[in-house]
Amino acid sequence: MRLEHVFAAMRHAFASSSRGRFRLLHFSVQHNHVHCLVEADGVIALRRGIQGLAIRLAKAINRVQGRHGRVWGDRHHVRTLKTPREVRNALLYVLANWKKHIPGAKGLDPRSSAAWFAGWRSGPPRSTCPPPVAMPRTWLARVGWLRHGALDPEASPF
């Protein structure tokens, strides 16, 4: 999934996944799975938003690979984040996850939403391309997590 042509199709699917009651805040694409940080206005909005995102991604991946059928071998795993520290840790986990999967990886993951993240302590300028992610609406995801400090682009959650 990290191949350029596959990721480009996935990024387009990510960009069209946020709708009203469901917002994709951040993502990272690994070789065989995806990590996402989302907001939803309730359980039903979360369920439908994740289902829509999974379908969009599967169709995009199948289209560019010239195949059909199942893409996801497993269901999604949900964890509700309740504290500023949990949100900060989740942001670092999602945005720096490639350091777990690619030994020696440094800097920002080009197969994630890291280039559109405004909470880096320092680092390269943000991308000028339209963001494939939505702005958070909840206090926790907007500013609450900053109580524990901005993220270091070289930090690893592991």
trRosetta pair geometry for C-beta under 8 A, 3 or more apart (Angstrom, degrees):
i j d omega theta_ij theta_ji phi_ij phi_ji
1 6 5.4 -133 -146 130 42 133
1 7 6.8 97 156 -75 65 73
1 10 6.6 57 -172 -46 100 154
1 29 5.1 -125 128 176 114 111
1 30 7.0 54 64 84 119 36
1 31 6.3 142 33 -164 84 24
1 32 6.9 154 3 -84 113 24
1 34 7.3 -98 139 -64 162 92
1 61 6.8 -40 -112 -115 93 123
1 111 8.0 118 118 -174 84 137
2 6 7.4 28 44 74 13 117
2 7 6.1 22 -151 -59 33 121
2 29 6.0 163 -87 115 68 102
2 30 7.0 -32 -54 -173 113 22
2 31 5.8 -49 -3 -89 113 57
2 111 5.0 -49 -132 -92 87 166
3 6 4.5 72 65 16 93 110
3 7 6.5 -174 80 -10 41 90
4 7 5.9 -60 -141 40 24 108
4 8 6.2 29 160 -25 63 106
5 8 5.7 -47 -145 29 30 115
5 9 6.9 28 156 -14 60 103
5 64 5.4 178 141 -178 98 131
6 9 6.0 -59 -158 37 33 108
6 10 6.4 30 148 -17 67 109
6 61 6.1 35 -155 -126 100 75
6 64 5.5 177 -99 94 57 139
6 65 6.8 28 -98 -55 107 99
7 10 5.3 -56 -145 40 36 113
7 11 6.1 42 155 -26 69 102
7 29 5.8 172 -117 72 95 156
7 111 5.3 -96 -125 -127 142 96
8 11 5.8 -48 -147 30 29 113
8 12 6.8 32 152 -18 59 102
8 64 7.8 136 66 -103 90 157
9 12 5.8 -52 -156 33 34 113
9 13 6.6 33 147 -17 65 104
9 60 4.0 167 150 175 103 103
9 61 6.7 161 98 -73 128 38
9 63 6.5 -173 -154 71 148 107
9 64 4.5 -144 -24 -30 154 137
10 13 5.4 -54 -151 38 37 112
10 14 6.3 42 149 -23 68 101
10 29 5.9 88 113 -91 158 149
10 34 7.8 -162 -168 -97 137 135
10 57 5.8 33 -131 -135 87 88
10 60 5.6 153 -81 107 46 139
10 61 6.7 34 -73 -66 96 85
11 14 5.5 -46 -147 33 34 115
11 15 6.4 38 152 -23 63 104
11 132 5.0 -114 -173 -77 78 162
12 15 5.6 -52 -150 32 31 115
12 16 6.8 13 157 -6 63 107
12 60 6.5 169 69 -125 100 139
12 132 7.5 -96 -82 -120 18 122
13 16 6.3 -67 -149 43 31 99
13 17 6.5 47 152 -47 64 106
13 53 7.4 111 149 -156 100 61
13 56 4.0 155 -159 141 105 104
13 57 4.9 154 121 -82 153 53
13 59 7.4 152 -104 64 131 88
13 60 4.3 -112 -43 -22 130 148
14 17 5.7 -52 -153 9 32 122
14 24 5.9 -137 -167 117 82 160
14 27 5.8 -118 -126 20 139 156
14 53 7.6 39 -111 -145 54 103
14 57 7.7 47 -59 -83 69 98
14 113 7.7 -152 158 -70 151 112
14 132 4.3 57 98 156 110 120
14 133 6.9 -29 153 -70 113 67
15 18 8.0 -60 -175 17 30 96
15 130 7.3 65 -137 115 133 107
15 131 7.7 160 -115 119 93 45
15 132 3.8 -81 -70 -133 83 77
15 133 7.9 -71 -100 -37 57 34
16 56 6.4 -166 80 -147 104 150
17 22 7.4 -78 151 119 79 113
17 24 5.0 50 88 -20 119 133
17 49 7.1 90 168 -170 93 83
17 52 6.3 152 -142 112 81 102
17 53 4.4 49 -144 -99 137 89
17 56 5.8 -149 -83 43 96 155
18 22 6.4 -149 -137 106 50 69
18 23 4.6 38 -139 -129 111 56
18 24 5.0 -117 -62 21 95 80
18 133 7.3 95 -36 -163 138 38
18 134 3.9 155 -146 -42 164 127
19 22 5.8 20 55 54 71 91
19 49 7.3 -167 46 -111 89 94
19 52 7.7 -32 19 102 127 163
20 41 7.8 -67 138 17 78 131
20 45 8.0 -115 104 -139 90 123
21 40 6.2 44 146 -160 79 70
21 41 4.1 -93 -151 38 89 111
21 42 6.9 -28 -179 33 125 94
21 45 3.7 -105 134 -131 118 138
21 49 7.3 -137 98 -55 79 121
22 38 6.7 -7 -170 -179 82 123
22 39 7.5 166 -152 89 38 56
22 40 4.9 1 -107 -108 72 91
22 41 7.7 -107 -58 16 49 77
22 45 5.1 -169 -59 166 88 91
22 46 6.8 150 -109 -96 102 34
22 48 6.9 -137 -42 86 145 83
22 49 2.8 178 -143 -96 155 139
22 50 7.9 -140 -150 -30 138 54
22 52 7.5 129 83 46 158 128
23 38 6.3 158 84 -161 51 73
23 39 4.6 -1 57 56 104 96
23 40 7.4 -172 23 -74 66 49
23 49 8.0 -38 1 -150 27 151
23 134 3.8 -101 -158 74 103 145
23 135 7.8 -60 -170 65 143 38
23 136 7.0 154 112 -109 142 46
23 137 6.8 131 7 -2 158 103
24 27 6.4 -4 177 -42 116 113
24 36 6.1 -63 -141 -160 95 117
24 37 7.9 102 -168 75 56 51
24 38 5.4 -39 -106 -103 49 92
24 49 7.9 -175 -54 170 79 116
24 53 6.7 126 -74 -105 125 137
24 132 7.7 -36 97 135 128 76
24 133 5.5 -110 110 -129 85 73
24 134 6.0 110 56 10 55 96
25 36 8.0 119 47 177 69 75
25 37 4.7 -61 69 103 109 94
25 38 6.1 173 6 -105 87 29
25 39 6.1 74 -41 -12 117 94
25 113 7.9 173 130 90 46 160
25 133 5.8 55 -175 -177 21 119
25 134 6.4 -64 -87 65 52 77
25 136 5.3 29 -115 -73 125 93
25 141 5.9 -93 -120 -171 160 139
26 36 7.1 161 89 -155 52 49
26 37 4.4 18 51 40 92 112
26 91 6.6 82 32 -131 163 72
26 94 5.2 113 114 114 117 141
26 95 6.1 -48 176 -66 140 92
26 112 7.3 20 180 175 91 96
26 113 4.5 -147 -140 62 66 131
26 114 8.0 65 -153 -66 113 48
26 117 6.6 34 -106 -84 124 110
26 133 5.9 22 -81 -126 41 156
27 34 6.2 -12 -166 -177 107 103
27 35 6.5 156 -155 86 54 57
27 36 4.8 -10 -102 -103 87 73
27 37 7.4 -147 -66 20 47 68
27 94 6.9 -85 -129 179 16 119
27 112 6.2 -164 99 -148 56 65
27 113 5.2 86 39 -17 69 111
27 132 7.8 -60 33 104 124 114
27 133 7.0 -171 3 -84 92 114
28 34 7.2 169 83 -157 47 58
28 35 4.8 6 50 52 92 104
28 94 5.3 170 -2 176 109 66
28 95 6.4 171 -57 -106 121 24
28 97 4.7 154 90 41 155 120
28 98 6.4 -136 -174 -38 130 88
28 109 5.8 33 -134 96 111 155
28 111 6.6 76 -163 106 66 79
28 112 3.8 -13 -104 -104 79 110
28 113 7.4 -105 -64 13 59 72
28 114 7.7 42 -90 -34 99 98
29 34 5.4 -19 -108 -108 63 87
29 111 4.5 -95 60 160 97 108
29 112 6.9 -163 14 -77 67 58
30 33 5.2 4 57 60 114 71
30 34 7.0 -165 22 -82 77 35
30 35 7.3 59 -16 -10 107 94
30 97 6.5 -82 -64 124 114 119
30 98 6.9 -178 -101 -96 81 68
30 101 5.2 139 -143 -32 116 172
30 111 7.8 137 -75 109 29 133
31 101 6.7 -169 -1 174 99 138
34 57 7.0 -85 -15 -150 162 162
35 93 7.1 -131 -179 127 153 88
35 94 4.6 -162 125 -125 121 80
35 97 5.4 128 14 -30 150 164
36 53 7.2 53 -95 151 171 158
36 94 7.1 72 -125 -134 7 134
37 90 5.7 123 -106 141 121 114
37 91 6.6 5 -61 -91 169 59
37 94 5.2 -106 -30 -24 108 166
37 141 7.6 158 150 -126 117 121
38 46 7.2 133 109 -132 126 83
38 49 6.6 163 178 122 147 135
38 50 7.3 -164 35 -75 167 86
39 134 7.8 -108 40 86 108 122
39 136 5.9 119 -28 -137 145 79
39 137 6.2 179 124 37 159 89
39 138 5.7 -173 -129 -5 135 114
39 141 6.0 -105 -66 4 124 160
40 43 7.7 98 111 -92 129 13
40 45 4.2 172 -176 104 102 101
40 46 3.6 174 59 -72 164 74
40 49 5.5 -155 -100 19 120 145
41 45 4.9 45 58 26 68 165
42 45 4.8 91 61 13 82 104
42 46 6.8 -143 100 -7 42 90
43 46 5.6 -56 -148 36 31 113
43 47 6.3 30 156 -19 66 107
44 47 5.7 -52 -145 37 32 111
44 48 6.2 23 160 -10 66 109
45 48 6.1 -58 -141 44 27 104
45 49 5.8 29 159 -22 64 114
46 49 5.8 -59 -141 39 24 111
46 50 6.3 20 163 -15 63 108
46 78 7.3 74 160 -129 132 143
47 50 6.3 -60 -148 37 23 105
47 51 6.3 22 155 -17 61 112
48 51 5.6 -56 -145 39 31 114
48 52 6.2 32 156 -19 66 107
49 52 5.8 -55 -146 37 28 110
49 53 6.3 29 155 -18 64 107
50 53 5.6 -53 -145 38 32 112
50 54 6.2 33 156 -20 66 106
50 76 5.6 -106 -179 30 135 166
50 78 7.7 -80 -69 -78 161 113
51 54 5.9 -54 -147 36 28 111
51 55 6.4 26 155 -16 63 108
52 55 5.8 -57 -148 38 30 110
52 56 6.2 31 156 -19 66 107
53 56 5.8 -54 -145 37 30 111
53 57 6.2 27 158 -16 65 108
54 57 5.9 -57 -146 39 27 109
54 58 6.2 27 157 -19 64 109
54 72 6.2 -35 -160 -20 112 152
54 76 7.0 -120 -70 -44 129 119
55 58 5.8 -56 -144 37 29 110
55 59 6.3 26 159 -16 65 107
56 59 6.1 -60 -150 38 26 108
56 60 6.3 24 155 -18 64 110
57 60 5.7 -58 -147 38 30 111
57 61 6.2 27 158 -17 67 108
57 71 7.1 -150 116 99 88 154
58 61 5.9 -55 -144 38 29 109
58 62 6.2 25 159 -15 64 110
58 70 7.6 -58 -146 -157 131 36
58 71 4.0 -169 -125 19 87 133
58 72 6.5 -78 -81 -13 115 94
59 62 5.9 -57 -143 41 28 109
59 63 6.1 32 157 -26 64 108
60 63 5.8 -54 -146 32 27 113
60 64 6.6 11 163 -6 63 107
61 64 6.6 -66 -149 42 26 98
61 65 6.1 3 162 1 65 119
61 71 5.2 100 72 -124 140 144
62 65 6.1 -73 -139 51 25 98
62 67 5.2 -106 -146 80 75 72
62 68 5.5 69 -168 -103 132 40
62 69 7.2 159 -113 41 127 52
62 71 6.5 -113 -48 -63 94 116
63 66 7.8 22 173 -67 26 36
70 73 7.1 93 143 -81 123 55
72 75 7.6 84 142 -91 125 26
79 90 7.8 -167 88 -102 119 127
81 86 4.3 -180 -152 121 90 116
81 87 5.0 113 151 -74 142 70
81 90 5.6 -78 -87 -14 144 151
81 140 6.7 166 112 149 106 145
82 86 6.1 51 45 34 55 152
82 140 7.9 -112 -168 -110 19 156
83 86 4.6 98 55 4 80 103
83 87 7.2 -148 93 -4 44 84
83 140 7.7 158 147 -132 10 121
84 87 5.8 -58 -150 37 33 109
84 88 6.3 33 154 -19 68 106
84 140 6.3 -147 -88 -141 58 78
84 144 4.3 -133 -96 149 98 88
84 145 4.8 175 -163 -97 75 38
84 146 7.7 -78 -162 35 121 38
84 147 4.6 30 147 38 162 119
84 148 6.0 158 130 -11 106 106
85 88 5.6 -52 -145 37 33 112
85 89 6.2 32 156 -17 66 107
85 145 7.7 150 -71 -134 16 71
85 147 8.0 -70 -56 80 67 106
85 148 5.4 103 -99 -54 70 154
86 89 5.8 -56 -146 39 29 110
86 90 6.2 29 154 -20 64 109
87 90 5.6 -56 -146 38 31 112
87 91 6.3 37 154 -23 65 103
87 140 5.0 165 -48 162 153 99
87 141 5.9 -144 -153 -89 138 57
87 144 6.5 76 41 88 149 103
87 145 4.0 -109 97 -80 112 119
88 91 5.7 -52 -151 32 30 113
88 92 6.6 25 154 -13 64 105
88 145 4.1 159 -62 -169 78 102
88 146 7.9 153 -88 -65 112 25
88 148 4.7 -97 -18 67 170 128
88 149 7.5 75 -147 59 146 64
88 151 7.4 176 -163 -70 85 95
89 92 5.9 -57 -150 40 32 109
89 93 6.1 35 151 -23 66 109
89 157 6.8 108 -166 -137 71 118
90 93 5.4 -52 -142 37 32 115
90 94 6.2 26 161 -14 67 106
91 94 6.2 -59 -146 39 25 103
91 95 5.9 4 166 -1 64 118
91 117 7.5 129 -170 -144 111 136
91 119 6.9 -12 168 74 154 145
91 145 6.4 97 -8 164 137 161
91 151 6.3 -128 117 -56 117 142
92 95 6.3 -65 -132 49 23 98
92 96 5.5 -15 180 18 65 121
92 151 5.6 179 -87 -126 89 124
92 155 6.1 -52 -145 107 122 122
92 157 4.6 141 124 -75 103 108
93 96 7.0 -67 -121 53 11 85
93 97 6.2 42 163 -73 55 93
93 157 4.5 -177 -88 160 61 178
94 97 6.0 -28 -151 -26 22 117
94 112 7.2 147 146 -152 78 125
95 108 7.7 -44 174 -140 100 79
95 109 6.8 -177 179 25 54 114
95 112 5.7 136 -137 149 55 147
95 113 7.2 -82 -104 68 90 73
95 114 4.7 116 -159 -90 101 94
95 117 6.1 3 -111 -41 146 162
95 151 7.1 72 71 142 144 166
96 99 5.2 -14 167 9 87 120
96 109 7.1 171 -116 -23 30 116
96 114 8.0 93 -65 -94 55 131
96 155 6.3 -89 -79 94 164 72
96 156 5.6 -163 153 -121 135 47
96 157 5.5 144 75 -10 119 94
97 100 5.6 -45 -170 24 56 114
97 101 6.8 29 144 -2 78 109
97 109 7.3 -9 53 -48 69 163
97 112 7.5 143 38 -89 96 138
97 157 7.5 -18 -82 35 57 126
98 101 5.7 -69 -147 50 44 100
98 102 5.1 -8 170 21 85 114
98 105 5.0 -135 123 165 98 169
98 109 4.1 142 2 -107 138 124
98 111 6.9 117 -79 55 135 102
98 112 7.0 -126 -24 -31 117 125
99 102 7.0 -61 -106 59 23 77
99 105 4.8 -137 -97 71 58 112
99 156 4.6 -119 115 -119 154 107
99 157 7.8 138 61 25 121 71
99 158 6.8 -162 105 22 105 117
100 156 7.7 142 -56 -166 71 106
100 157 7.7 -39 -49 63 114 91
100 158 5.4 126 -91 -39 95 148
101 105 7.9 29 68 -13 65 145
102 105 4.1 77 90 -49 106 121
105 109 7.2 21 173 -92 136 84
106 154 6.7 -7 -156 -124 82 85
107 123 7.6 136 -147 -146 79 113
107 124 7.7 41 -161 -9 115 119
107 153 6.1 3 -146 151 49 114
107 154 7.2 -15 -77 -88 38 68
108 112 7.3 -131 175 61 80 111
108 114 4.0 -178 -160 121 103 137
108 115 6.2 115 148 -66 147 68
108 123 6.8 101 -43 177 115 139
108 124 6.7 -98 5 35 134 118
108 153 5.8 -50 -58 -156 83 114
109 112 4.0 57 88 6 115 120
109 114 5.3 118 46 -3 75 138
110 115 7.6 38 -123 -38 53 121
112 115 7.9 141 86 -1 71 76
113 116 5.1 -54 -180 46 83 108
113 117 6.4 104 121 -47 83 91
113 131 7.4 59 -153 -162 105 94
113 132 6.5 -128 -104 66 102 94
113 133 4.8 51 -143 -30 148 138
114 117 5.4 -44 -149 9 40 122
114 120 8.0 69 -174 -65 86 123
114 153 7.7 101 -178 -132 124 94
115 124 7.8 -36 -123 91 80 116
115 126 6.3 117 167 -157 62 56
115 127 3.8 56 146 -32 117 115
115 129 7.9 35 117 41 134 105
116 126 6.2 74 -120 -163 34 105
116 127 5.6 -47 -68 39 71 112
116 131 4.2 111 -141 -121 147 107
116 132 7.4 -169 -10 33 157 66
116 133 5.7 161 95 37 144 114
117 120 6.2 97 104 -35 102 92
117 126 7.6 -159 57 -114 39 104
117 151 7.6 -19 141 48 137 134
118 126 6.6 -11 -91 -80 68 143
119 145 7.5 4 -142 94 160 117
119 146 6.8 -135 -134 -87 115 95
119 150 5.2 -164 176 -139 72 82
119 151 5.6 66 119 12 97 98
120 123 4.5 -55 152 27 146 128
120 150 6.3 59 147 167 13 113
120 151 5.7 -55 -110 75 50 87
120 152 7.6 76 -159 -132 74 14
120 153 5.2 24 -148 -58 123 96
121 149 7.3 3 -82 167 115 93
121 150 4.1 146 -76 100 69 113
121 151 6.3 -141 -18 82 87 31
121 152 5.1 -15 25 -88 132 57
121 153 7.3 -134 44 -13 82 75
122 152 7.6 5 35 -133 83 64
122 153 6.9 -100 80 5 61 110
123 153 3.9 96 -87 -29 138 149
124 153 7.7 111 12 -119 77 169
127 131 7.4 132 77 -87 114 71
131 134 7.9 160 114 -69 119 21
135 142 7.8 44 167 -105 86 94
136 141 3.4 -145 -152 111 153 116
136 142 4.7 -154 92 -65 111 69
137 141 7.6 32 45 63 39 119
137 142 7.1 -29 172 -50 6 119
138 141 4.8 72 66 20 96 100
138 142 6.4 -174 85 -8 43 94
138 144 7.9 -43 130 6 86 127
139 142 5.8 -64 -134 43 26 107
139 143 6.3 -50 -166 51 64 87
139 144 5.0 79 135 -42 79 113
140 144 4.1 -50 -118 49 39 143
140 145 6.4 67 174 -40 62 85
141 144 7.3 16 -6 36 24 102
141 145 6.9 24 -119 -12 28 120
143 146 5.4 -48 -167 20 57 121
144 147 6.3 -26 178 -8 49 110
145 148 6.5 -57 179 35 57 101
146 149 7.1 95 -165 -53 52 3
146 150 6.5 9 -132 -68 87 65
151 155 6.2 -121 -172 38 80 133
152 155 4.0 102 69 -30 98 106
